[in-house]
Amino acid sequence: MEFEKPDRILRLKSVIEKTGLSRSTVYRKIDDGSFPRQIKIAERCVGWRESHIDKWLSHPPVPKSGM
């Protein structure tokens, strides 16, 4: 019987380390819809599902050209 790995919640610092993006780039990409949205985990605390970040890293969106 196989068990699925539980989905960890990553804080911003871990997301930045894992993706190589800067803080401002993470939030800019969230705003334009090209990066997974964060989830609220406490009153003043957010995080990202590790599975969503891994999926984004495996298949990052292709930037649209202006032409």
C-alpha positions in Angstrom: 0.0 0.0 0.0 1.4 3.4 -1.0 1.0 6.6 1.0 1.1 10.0 -0.5 3.6 12.5 0.8 1.8 15.2 2.8 1.7 18.6 1.2 3.9 20.9 3.1 3.3 24.6 3.5 6.3 26.8 2.4 6.9 30.2 3.8 8.1 33.0 1.5 11.8 32.5 2.4 11.6 28.9 1.3 9.7 29.8 -1.9 12.4 32.3 -2.8 15.1 29.8 -2.1 13.4 27.0 -4.1 12.4 29.2 -7.1 15.3 31.6 -7.3 12.8 34.5 -7.7 13.0 37.7 -5.6 10.2 38.7 -3.2 8.9 41.4 -5.6 8.9 39.0 -8.6 6.9 36.4 -6.6 4.2 39.0 -5.8 4.3 40.5 -9.3 3.8 37.0 -10.8 0.9 36.3 -8.4 -0.7 39.6 -9.5 -0.4 38.7 -13.2 -1.6 35.2 -12.6 1.6 33.4 -13.6 2.5 32.1 -10.1 0.5 30.1 -7.5 -1.4 32.2 -5.0 -0.5 32.0 -1.3 -2.9 30.7 1.3 -3.6 32.2 4.7 -2.4 30.0 7.5 -2.8 32.4 10.4 -4.0 36.0 11.0 -0.8 37.6 9.7 0.9 34.5 8.1 0.7 33.1 4.6 2.4 30.2 2.8 2.3 28.3 -0.4 1.5 24.6 -1.0 4.8 22.8 -1.8 3.0 20.8 -4.5 1.8 24.0 -6.3 5.4 25.3 -6.3 6.8 22.0 -7.5 4.2 21.9 -10.3 5.1 25.5 -11.3 8.8 24.7 -11.4 8.1 21.6 -13.6 5.9 23.6 -16.0 6.5 27.4 -15.7 4.2 29.5 -17.8 5.7 30.7 -21.1 5.8 34.5 -21.3 3.6 35.9 -24.0 5.4 37.9 -26.7 4.2 41.4 -27.6 4.1 40.5 -31.3 
